[in-house]
Amino acid sequence: MPEDTSTEAQAIPDSDVLSVERDGAVATVWLDRPGALNAMGPDFFADMPASMAALSEDSSVRCIVIAARGSAFSAGLDLKTMGMDVLQPDADKSPVQNRQELLEKVRYMQKAMTTVDECRKPVIAAIHGACIGGGVDLATACDIRLAASDATFSVRETRLAMVADLGTLQRLPRIVSDGHVAELVYTGKDVDAVRAKEIGLVNHGYDSDESLHRAAGEMAQEIASNSPLAVQGAKSVLRAGRSQTVEEGLEHVALWNSAFLQSEDLAEAVSAFMDKRAPNFSGK
């Protein structure tokens, strides 16, 4: 692995719309604006990148869960706080200036999802209730998606005369087949948890919100019990493989392991196997 520049227990920036809980090596980022169905406003787009960056660089964190307070995962973009900012041009500026500012605004908002995708640690989405528009952008930026039986998914932008621009159109095709992508995007229809599991949008479904959050925590702990060097290395190789041929990917992982395979964690894995005990990985 490359030199580990992460630090212990990084401070998470204060936020009015996100809260972070830790359970050992697992951090749960809660969307914490339940009164607004966790709609994504200015605070979300400012705070999510900062929180994910801190967790990504925190060596005490090995896996992250993104979940939500209240009755919904996210109702998507908060049009009450951002609608005019995004959609209404400034009459005192030229059309070119307005378009340039809108371009920069979209790029800024995209960063909130990209920091989830690019996080060094695996990220699990625990989805219940409505997951609409920006909620799908966020869910598809995660590595693994789990859903409660009441979850409903919708790429709603088409129904609002918009093209989804925060990542769904780029990431959803890597998760489900082209035909399912086209159906979800072109219709903007609601898809329940059963259908989402059938098409592979979610890995597992659960009967209740409580069982969903319990299962997400258990999966995160299972991931966290493995060597963080191996888990984070595997995520890095998987991400690189998105733009590589099979041959290029094989060469990439061969070079990776030839450079970084020898570690204290590997020695511990062998020792634990010989001693018939659970390994205790240090991440070194």
Secondary structure, 3 states (H helix, E strand, C coil): CCCCCCECCCCCCCCCCEEEEEECCEEEEEECCHHHCCCECHHHHHHHHHHHHHHHCECCCCEEEEEECCCCCECCECHHHHHHHHHCCCCCCCHHHHHHHHHHHHHHHHHHHHHHHCCCCCEEEEECCEEECHHHHHHHHCCEEEEECCCEEECHHHHHCCCCCCCHHHHHHHCCCHHHHHHHHHHCCCEEHHHHHHCCCCCEEECCHHHHHHHHHHHHHHHHCCCHHHHHHHHHHHHHHCCCCHHHHHHHHHHHHHHHCCCHHHHHHHHHHHHCCCCCCCCC
